[in-house]
Each structure stands twice: as C-alpha cells, then as structure tokens.
Amino acid sequence: MVFKIIADFVGSNLSLNEAIIAGKPLILFIIGMVIYSIFIFKFYRFLATRDIFKLNLVEYSRSRWENVKDFVAFLFYILEHLIIFPLFTFFWFIVLSILLIFLSENQQTNTLLLFSMAIVATTRITSYYNEELARDIAKTLPLALLAVFLVSGLSYFSLETAIESMKEIHGLWKTILYYLLFIVCMEIVLRILLFINNNIKYSKFKNKE
C-alpha cells in the first residue's frame, strides 16, 4: 500500500523532462567546478613545490668540482632550476592573471598583474621556508575567486570588461617582461641562499662526526 501511494505520487507530480531541465545546469556547474578544482590542485602543488625536478641540492654541495660529470650535472641543474622552472612559474603567473581578469570587477589590468605576481612570488619564497605554507597561499586566491563567483553568480562576470582588460595586456608587455626577469632573479637568489644554507648544515654535520 505504501509503495503504491509513493508510486502514484511520483507518477502524478514528477516528470522526466522537468528532471532533465533541472539537471542540465547542475551537471554544467559540476563539470566546471571539477575542472577548476583540478586546475587549482595542480596549480598550487606545482607552484608551492620548492624542488619541482627533485634534484638533491645537498649532493651538489658535496660534489667534487674537478670531475667533469659533476660539472655537467651542475649545468643541467642551472638549466632546469634557474631557467626552465622560472618559465613554468611565469606561465602560472599568466594563468592566474587571466583568472583575475575574468573574475574581478572594476580593477585595472596592471593592478591585477601586480596582485598575480605578488601571489606567485610570495608562494615561491615561502616554498623555501615551508611548502605547506606555500600551498595554503597558492590555493587561497583561486578558491576565493570560486567562492565569489558562486555567491555573486553570472551578474558579477562581464565578458566585455574581461575582453577589454585582455586587450590592455598588449600595452603592458614591458611590465610583464620585468616580472619575468624578476622571477628569474628571485629564483637565482633563493637557490644561492639554499645552497649556502645546505653547505653550512653539511659543515656542521661533518664537524660533529
């Protein structure tokens, strides 16, 4: 009897077409949020990782520099960590800037670029201190943007404004180039400091033996 009442209620009040209409925006939002969440996950883990290529700087600090093999390894280390990695970091700066442009309201493009670079640089610096802290910093803004978008809805998003802001990037190429040079120089300084710190730790360890 109970099942019959439930079946009659469902059959008279619910419709498959209505379910499909109601489910379409839900599915689209789920897909969008999953893609964005995966992006954030990849973004903050990459940006907040100090040694993305997993090379052992301590071992290089113990190297015998007269050995050609060690010298070649050092050159590859320079290539990977001081050239390739800063370029990858700069790529994430561009991606973060685009996100800010599309999800920010009434902010000048140069200001958004400044914010993006500040976040990227802060994340990179703190990754040398504590990678957990760097991960928290790297994911805070993307998650905050998602929260703003969900609360404000499409009314907060203006495609025309975003396109106009994107056009302004062309005129800011010098600023973007300066930011790239800044990232490279910053990474060099951080690597040098880490190298010195590792040598000091290794010297203290050898003295204790």
ABEGO torsion letter per residue (X at the ends): XAAAAAAAAAAAABBAAAAAAAAAAAAAAAAAAAAAAAAAAAAAAAAABABAAGBBAAAAAABBAABAAAAAAAAAAAAAAAAAAAAAAAAAAAAAAAAAAAABBGBBAAAAAAAAAAAAAAAAAAAAABAAAAAAAAAAAAAAAAAAAAAAEAAABBAAAAAAAAAAAAAAAAAAAAAAAAAAAAAAAAAAAAAAAAAAAAAAAAAAX
